[in-house]
Amino acid sequence: DRPMLSFLRQFRPNNDLQLAEGVMRLACWRRLGSVARQRNVFKGEVLIRDGMTVQELARRMRQSSALVKRTLRRIGHDVVNLSERIRLDVAELVALEFDLNSRRQAVERKWISRPPIVTIMGHVDHGKTTLLDSLRKTSVAASEPGGITQHIGAFQVKLTTGAEVTFIDTPGHALFSTLRQRGATVTDIVVLVVAADDGVMKQTSQSIKFAQQANVPIIVAINKIDKKNANIGRVKQSLLQHGIQLEEFGGDIQAVAMSALQEVNIDLLIESILAQAELLDLSAHVNKPAEGVVIESSLDKGKGALATVLVQQGI
């Protein structure tokens, strides 16, 4: 069942003996909890909720945070700090360790539609940052050494249609493959930028692999069609060889021929993004503590530690 699977996932058994030990331990806790409820031998009751921190659980149980942290470690749930959030089933096991009956706090789920998270990926110097410049009307590439993005940039754009889209720009240079992979795992849609005069390159192929591994829908932006040696047909055939089934070849992946520099067919790309987002029916649970991922972080001499955080759930 789900609680047992989630517990064993946290317990991380290295062999069959540890696996059996984990199953027996969870079964014993469940049995003890059932018997304790029948005999009413609990010392008290604690109200728990999904996503509560270790510190909050300790405060509600009136126990020291250090003791709760040691208890979590003993049941196979390692925590790094007291602000780390734990699941409901883990909180129930901790409560049993302290002879407390746990009662789940009823939370009214409130879902609202949210803007799509779109990651721009592709080979170095294929026009990813220029495309984003066209969307937000700023010049980021000009401030980067050699005009090449060297970090992940995240920002939200309000389009002329009134819709909002969160864009993530990933570096295309070969040295930053880890950043590209991180961008693919936190996104809803990947826009794969391919230069019409250059075709599918090494980092293009790598970006396709990351997007497919993350099971994220892809929209192909065939950029630089204003170049004299642009060959859109060759690019489409190369994409087909890399497993990208375009709509015109009977697949389900949209392709837009455009020029980010000349701002040609930018509106068609936006329409494709919004159409794909509508199919995904994206929503977020807001009536809960905020959860998200750190896109990038840096250390500033004047400001200290800085981070770009993408909030995925809650407020």
RODO-2510 file (C-alpha; in nm, 4 decimals, decimal comma):
residues 315
     n   res          X          Y          Z
     1     d     0,0000     0,0000     0,0000
     2     r     0,0992     0,3647    -0,0351
     3     p     0,2053     0,4385     0,3262
     4     m     0,4274     0,1300     0,3342
     5     l     0,5821     0,2095    -0,0047
     6     s     0,6500     0,5698     0,0937
     7     f     0,8003     0,4564     0,4246
     8     l     1,0285     0,2030     0,2543
     9     r     1,1301     0,4674     0,0019
    10     q     1,2491     0,6821     0,2924
    11     f     1,3988     0,3830     0,4759
    12     r     1,6125     0,3022     0,1686
    13     p     1,6843    -0,0687     0,2353
    14     n     2,0194    -0,1873     0,0983
    15     n     1,9370    -0,5580     0,1041
    16     d     1,6539    -0,8067     0,1615
    17     l     1,7240    -0,8230     0,5345
    18     q     1,6857    -0,4476     0,5790
    19     l     1,3748    -0,4565     0,3582
    20     a     1,2160    -0,7218     0,5817
    21     e     1,3182    -0,5239     0,8896
    22     g     1,1533    -0,2106     0,7531
    23     v     0,8281    -0,3931     0,6718
    24     m     0,8199    -0,5543     1,0177
    25     r     0,8925    -0,2232     1,1888
    26     l     0,6097    -0,0443     1,0085
    27     a     0,3713    -0,3353     1,0737
    28     c     0,4582    -0,3256     1,4456
    29     w     0,3966     0,0488     1,4651
    30     r     0,0603     0,0054     1,2971
    31     r    -0,0336    -0,2783     1,5329
    32     l     0,0754    -0,0843     1,8399
    33     g    -0,1206     0,2160     1,7225
    34     s    -0,4322     0,0051     1,6657
    35     v    -0,4064    -0,1603     2,0092
    36     a    -0,3389     0,1722     2,1775
    37     r    -0,6473     0,3262     2,0206
    38     q    -0,8624     0,0323     2,1365
    39     r    -0,7298     0,0464     2,4932
    40     n    -0,7079     0,4265     2,4998
    41     v    -0,3581     0,4231     2,6478
    42     f    -0,2326     0,7281     2,4611
    43     k    -0,0791     1,0052     2,6684
    44     g    -0,2479     1,2667     2,4549
    45     e    -0,3398     1,3767     2,1064
    46     v    -0,1542     1,5797     1,8449
    47     l    -0,3045     1,7554     1,5447
    48     i    -0,0955     1,6993     1,2304
    49     r    -0,1198     1,8276     0,8768
    50     d     0,0474     1,7561     0,5459
    51     g     0,3693     1,9470     0,4858
    52     m     0,4362     2,0486     0,8450
    53     t     0,7965     2,1119     0,9446
    54     v     0,9959     1,9121     1,1975
    55     q     1,0014     2,2139     1,4270
    56     e     0,6244     2,2576     1,4055
    57     l     0,5651     1,8881     1,4833
    58     a     0,7955     1,9105     1,7851
    59     r     0,6119     2,2185     1,9128
    60     r     0,2706     2,0540     1,8741
    61     m     0,3903     1,7419     2,0586
    62     r     0,5612     1,9599     2,3251
    63     q     0,8911     1,7836     2,2677
    64     s     1,2372     1,9195     2,1938
    65     s     1,3259     1,9560     1,8253
    66     a     1,6485     1,7619     1,8756
    67     l     1,4584     1,4644     2,0216
    68     v     1,2097     1,4623     1,7331
    69     k     1,4972     1,4825     1,4857
    70     r     1,6659     1,1802     1,6482
    71     t     1,3370     0,9912     1,6400
    72     l     1,2980     1,0622     1,2686
    73     r     1,6491     0,9369     1,2065
    74     r     1,5768     0,6205     1,4059
    75     i     1,2732     0,5338     1,1924
    76     g     1,4757     0,5835     0,8745
    77     h     1,3829     0,9426     0,7822
    78     d     1,6968     1,1566     0,7779
    79     v     1,6375     1,5310     0,8044
    80     v     1,8941     1,8003     0,7361
    81     n     1,7349     2,0876     0,9269
    82     l     1,4314     2,1623     1,1409
    83     s     1,2567     2,3566     0,8639
    84     e     1,2342     2,0455     0,6447
    85     r     0,8774     1,9346     0,5724
    86     i     0,7575     1,5810     0,6423
    87     r     0,4653     1,3786     0,5136
    88     l     0,1554     1,2827     0,7094
    89     d     0,2433     0,9126     0,7418
    90     v     0,5879     0,9995     0,8808
    91     a     0,4363     1,2432     1,1325
    92     e     0,1948     0,9684     1,2465
    93     l     0,4847     0,7286     1,3095
    94     v     0,6699     0,9924     1,5126
    95     a     0,3564     1,0586     1,7205
    96     l     0,3286     0,6864     1,7980
    97     e     0,6891     0,6887     1,9198
    98     f     0,5841     0,9450     2,1818
    99     d     0,2616     0,7544     2,2721
   100     l     0,0459     1,0234     2,1141
   101     n    -0,2665     0,9705     1,9085
   102     s    -0,2434     1,1661     1,5832
   103     r    -0,5423     1,3360     1,4265
   104     r    -0,5232     1,4730     1,0762
   105     q    -0,6104     1,8382     1,0367
   106     a    -0,8850     1,8898     0,7809
   107     v    -0,7722     2,1286     0,5090
   108     e    -1,0035     2,2647     0,2418
   109     r    -0,8186     2,2273    -0,0863
   110     k    -0,8326     2,5365    -0,3028
   111     w    -0,7063     2,5001    -0,6571
   112     i    -0,6490     2,7853    -0,9006
   113     s    -0,5163     2,7914    -1,2555
   114     r    -0,1523     2,8929    -1,2827
   115     p     0,0751     3,0217    -1,5585
   116     p     0,2706     2,7574    -1,7533
   117     i     0,6418     2,7150    -1,6820
   118     v     0,8249     2,7166    -2,0144
   119     t     1,1928     2,6254    -2,0406
   120     i     1,3915     2,7481    -2,3403
   121     m     1,6511     2,4866    -2,4406
   122     g     1,8840     2,4198    -2,7302
   123     h     2,2394     2,4466    -2,8622
   124     v     2,4680     2,7366    -2,7809
   125     d     2,4214     3,0475    -3,0007
   126     h     2,0978     2,9225    -3,1583
   127     g     1,9092     3,2301    -3,0364
   128     k     1,7463     3,1232    -2,7090
   129     t     1,8198     3,4429    -2,5163
   130     t     1,7371     3,6586    -2,8206
   131     l     1,3980     3,4874    -2,8304
   132     l     1,3401     3,5756    -2,4661
   133     d     1,4534     3,9323    -2,5391
   134     s     1,1812     3,9536    -2,8013
   135     l     0,9266     3,8324    -2,5477
   136     r     1,0208     4,0644    -2,2618
   137     k     1,1795     4,3484    -2,4653
   138     t     1,5097     4,3535    -2,2719
   139     s     1,8646     4,2780    -2,3722
   140     v     2,0123     4,0064    -2,1512
   141     a     2,2475     3,8525    -2,4057
   142     a     2,4357     4,1788    -2,4447
   143     s     2,5444     4,1665    -2,0774
   144     e     2,6769     3,8088    -2,0957
   145     p     3,0410     3,7410    -2,1933
   146     g     3,0385     3,6616    -2,5644
   147     g     2,6601     3,6884    -2,5681
   148     i     2,6310     3,3353    -2,4224
   149     t     2,4059     3,2590    -2,1255
   150     q     2,6041     3,1065    -1,8382
   151     h     2,3311     3,0582    -1,5782
   152     i     1,9623     2,9736    -1,5498
   153     g     1,7391     3,2792    -1,5691
   154     a     1,3752     3,2696    -1,4590
   155     f     1,1177     3,5450    -1,4980
   156     q     0,7485     3,5934    -1,5669
   157     v     0,6132     3,7709    -1,8728
   158     k     0,2655     3,9174    -1,9148
   159     l     0,1789     3,8789    -2,2802
   160     t    -0,0283     4,1199    -2,4861
   161     t    -0,3160     3,8704    -2,4627
   162     g    -0,3196     3,9189    -2,0837
   163     a    -0,1918     3,5658    -2,0181
   164     e     0,1149     3,5139    -1,7987
   165     v     0,3975     3,2719    -1,8760
   166     t     0,6966     3,1848    -1,6576
   167     f     1,0075     3,1417    -1,8713
   168     i     1,3285     2,9630    -1,7757
   169     d     1,6355     3,0237    -1,9911
   170     t     1,8980     2,7481    -1,9762
   171     p     2,2578     2,7794    -2,1030
   172     g     2,3365     2,5964    -2,4253
   173     h     2,7111     2,5641    -2,3755
   174     a     2,8455     2,2101    -2,3333
   175     l     2,9822     2,2911    -1,9863
   176     f     2,6342     2,3514    -1,8420
   177     s     2,4539     2,0208    -1,9064
   178     t     2,3547     1,9908    -1,5378
   179     l     2,1747     2,3254    -1,5525
   180     r     1,9855     2,2189    -1,8651
   181     q     1,8753     1,8976    -1,6937
   182     r     1,7560     2,0936    -1,3890
   183     g     1,5549     2,3239    -1,6153
   184     a     1,3831     2,0269    -1,7822
   185     t     1,2741     1,8715    -1,4515
   186     v     1,0867     2,1771    -1,3196
   187     t     0,9045     2,2783    -1,6367
   188     d     0,5643     2,2176    -1,7964
   189     i     0,6662     2,2840    -2,1575
   190     v     1,0046     2,2806    -2,3316
   191     v     1,0613     2,5143    -2,6252
   192     l     1,3450     2,3610    -2,8244
   193     v     1,5244     2,6320    -3,0231
   194     v     1,7019     2,5045    -3,3353
   195     a     1,8847     2,7375    -3,5760
   196     a     1,7638     2,6942    -3,9351
   197     d     2,1157     2,7533    -4,0666
   198     d     2,2858     2,5134    -3,8251
   199     g     2,0433     2,2273    -3,7605
   200     v     2,0421     1,9739    -3,4772
   201     m     2,3679     1,9906    -3,2806
   202     k     2,5112     1,8072    -2,9786
   203     q     2,3402     2,0206    -2,7130
   204     t     2,0150     2,0109    -2,9140
   205     s     2,0208     1,6320    -2,8963
   206     q     2,1008     1,6472    -2,5254
   207     s     1,8112     1,8864    -2,4622
   208     i     1,5741     1,6490    -2,6443
   209     k     1,6950     1,3643    -2,4222
   210     f     1,6399     1,5656    -2,1015
   211     a     1,2891     1,6718    -2,2073
   212     q     1,1901     1,3156    -2,2987
   213     q     1,3276     1,1804    -1,9700
   214     a     1,1212     1,4389    -1,7805
   215     n     0,8147     1,3452    -1,9922
   216     v     0,7580     1,7102    -2,0847
   217     p     0,5805     1,8210    -2,4057
   218     i     0,8093     1,9861    -2,6624
   219     i     0,7453     2,2766    -2,8987
   220     v     1,0129     2,3271    -3,1659
   221     a     1,1110     2,6828    -3,2550
   222     i     1,3075     2,6793    -3,5817
   223     n     1,4928     3,0058    -3,5413
   224     k     1,7002     3,2259    -3,7773
   225     i     1,4852     3,1678    -4,0860
   226     d     1,5996     3,5119    -4,2036
   227     k     1,9513     3,3768    -4,2687
   228     k     2,0483     3,3186    -4,6343
   229     n     2,1618     2,9605    -4,5745
   230     a     1,8549     2,8642    -4,3677
   231     n     1,7173     2,5190    -4,4519
   232     i     1,3950     2,4474    -4,2612
   233     g     1,3340     2,1145    -4,4380
   234     r     1,6747     1,9801    -4,3383
   235     v     1,6128     2,0775    -3,9745
   236     k     1,2785     1,8951    -3,9696
   237     q     1,4350     1,5804    -4,1143
   238     s     1,7145     1,5937    -3,8550
   239     l     1,4588     1,6286    -3,5752
   240     l     1,2740     1,3249    -3,7090
   241     q     1,5950     1,1220    -3,6838
   242     h     1,6190     1,2231    -3,3145
   243     g     1,2683     1,1012    -3,2303
   244     i     1,0864     1,4356    -3,2674
   245     q     0,7615     1,3529    -3,4496
   246     l     0,6305     1,6821    -3,5883
   247     e     0,2605     1,7316    -3,6622
   248     e     0,3195     1,7511    -4,0388
   249     f     0,4773     1,4029    -4,0220
   250     g     0,1869     1,2530    -3,8286
   251     g     0,3204     1,3276    -3,4793
   252     d     0,1958     1,5548    -3,2017
   253     i     0,4854     1,8027    -3,1666
   254     q     0,4303     2,1567    -3,2914
   255     a     0,6979     2,3377    -3,4930
   256     v     0,7126     2,7128    -3,5576
   257     a     0,9476     2,8648    -3,8160
   258     m     1,0516     3,2065    -3,6850
   259     s     1,3168     3,4717    -3,6443
   260     a     1,3732     3,5979    -3,2904
   261     l     1,5995     3,8800    -3,4096
   262     q     1,3517     4,0110    -3,6670
   263     e     1,0525     3,9201    -3,4433
   264     v     0,8938     3,7111    -3,7184
   265     n     0,6206     3,4626    -3,6122
   266     i     0,6739     3,5328    -3,2399
   267     d     0,2952     3,5510    -3,2083
   268     l     0,2608     3,2020    -3,3581
   269     l     0,5031     3,0628    -3,1003
   270     i     0,3066     3,2281    -2,8192
   271     e    -0,0169     3,0797    -2,9553
   272     s     0,1428     2,7342    -2,9600
   273     i     0,2624     2,7726    -2,5992
   274     l    -0,0799     2,8867    -2,4765
   275     a    -0,2578     2,6091    -2,6699
   276     q    -0,0288     2,3453    -2,5160
   277     a    -0,0782     2,4959    -2,1673
   278     e    -0,4557     2,4812    -2,2125
   279     l    -0,4324     2,1107    -2,2948
   280     l    -0,2281     2,0508    -1,9778
   281     d    -0,4944     2,2264    -1,7642
   282     l    -0,2366     2,3533    -1,5137
   283     s    -0,3454     2,4318    -1,1582
   284     a    -0,1892     2,4819    -0,8154
   285     h    -0,3050     2,4144    -0,4590
   286     v    -0,2836     2,7510    -0,2807
   287     n    -0,4368     2,6705     0,0582
   288     k    -0,1168     2,5202     0,1981
   289     p     0,2396     2,6268     0,2905
   290     a     0,4466     2,7283    -0,0092
   291     e     0,6588     2,4648    -0,1836
   292     g     0,9031     2,5171    -0,4662
   293     v     1,2488     2,4616    -0,6069
   294     v     1,5599     2,6772    -0,6135
   295     i     1,6403     2,7511    -0,9786
   296     e     1,9776     2,9111    -0,9089
   297     s     2,1650     3,0722    -0,6216
   298     s     2,4577     3,3080    -0,5813
   299     l     2,6571     3,4923    -0,3155
   300     d     2,6635     3,8714    -0,3339
   301     k     2,9138     4,0721    -0,1306
   302     g     2,6587     4,3368    -0,0427
   303     k     2,3349     4,1355    -0,0257
   304     g     2,4624     3,7974     0,0920
   305     a     2,3051     3,4720    -0,0293
   306     l     2,0590     3,5221    -0,3179
   307     a     1,8319     3,2660    -0,4794
   308     t     1,5798     3,2485    -0,7611
   309     v     1,2936     3,0318    -0,6334
   310     l     1,0119     2,8862    -0,8418
   311     v     0,7027     2,8495    -0,6196
   312     q     0,5019     2,5461    -0,7369
   313     q     0,2341     2,5062    -0,4673
   314     g     0,0917     2,7166    -0,1825
   315     i     0,1330     3,0799    -0,0903
***
